[in-house]
Amino acid sequence: MHNDQEIVQVKLDQPKGVQPTTTSKAFQMKLGESKTVVVYNRVNNYILDALLKAVFRNDH
């Protein structure tokens, strides 16, 4: 059985144009015994995109 990881978008109900006032941890993922990725709620889209491509790249 092949274990594929999925990325799921999570949205919280907030009025448009309202930014959170404080930075907090959005999610944390353990990649190995000594590697953990932590993403905060105010990360820029291009940084998150690059991070996800680096973590989930296909090495076939």
Backbone hydrogen bonds in HBPLUS format (Angstrom, degrees):
<---DONOR---> <-ACCEPTOR-->    atom                        ^
c    i                          cat <-CA-CA->   ^        H-A-AA   ^      H-
h    n   atom  resd res      DA  || num        DHA   H-A  angle D-A-AA Bond
n    s   type  num  typ     dist DA aas  dist angle  dist       angle   num
A0018-VAL N   A0015-PRO O   3.38 MM   3  5.95 154.2  2.45 134.7 134.4     1
A0041-ASN N   A0024-SER O   2.91 MM  17  5.83 161.2  1.94 170.2 176.0     2
A0026-ALA N   A0039-VAL O   2.71 MM  13  5.62 152.2  1.79 140.9 150.4     3
A0027-PHE N   A0039-VAL O   3.19 MM  12  5.50 158.1  2.24 144.0 148.3     4
A0039-VAL N   A0027-PHE O   2.92 MM  12  5.50 173.5  1.92 168.3 169.8     5
A0029-MET N   A0037-VAL O   2.82 MM   8  5.21 159.6  1.86 152.1 159.1     6
A0037-VAL N   A0029-MET O   2.79 MM   8  5.21 168.7  1.80 156.2 158.7     7
A0031-LEU N   A0035-LYS O   2.77 MM   4  5.20 155.3  1.83 136.3 144.0     8
A0032-GLY N   A0035-LYS O   3.34 MM   3  5.05 146.8  2.46 139.6 133.4     9
A0043-VAL N   A0040-TYR O   3.27 MM   3  5.78 149.0  2.38 129.4 125.8    10
A0047-ILE N   A0044-ASN O   3.15 MM   3  5.39 125.5  2.46 102.5 116.0    11
A0048-LEU N   A0044-ASN O   3.04 MM   4  6.34 164.7  2.06 158.5 162.8    12
A0049-ASP N   A0045-ASN O   2.86 MM   4  6.03 159.2  1.90 152.7 158.8    13
A0050-ALA N   A0046-TYR O   3.10 MM   4  6.19 160.6  2.14 137.8 142.5    14
A0051-LEU N   A0047-ILE O   2.93 MM   4  6.12 159.6  1.97 150.9 157.0    15
A0052-LEU N   A0048-LEU O   2.94 MM   4  6.12 167.6  1.96 153.9 156.5    16
A0053-LYS N   A0049-ASP O   3.01 MM   4  6.20 156.8  2.07 148.1 154.6    17
A0054-ALA N   A0050-ALA O   3.00 MM   4  6.16 153.3  2.07 145.1 152.2    18
A0055-VAL N   A0051-LEU O   2.94 MM   4  6.18 155.9  2.00 152.3 159.0    19
A0056-PHE N   A0052-LEU O   2.91 MM   4  5.86 163.5  1.94 148.3 153.0    20
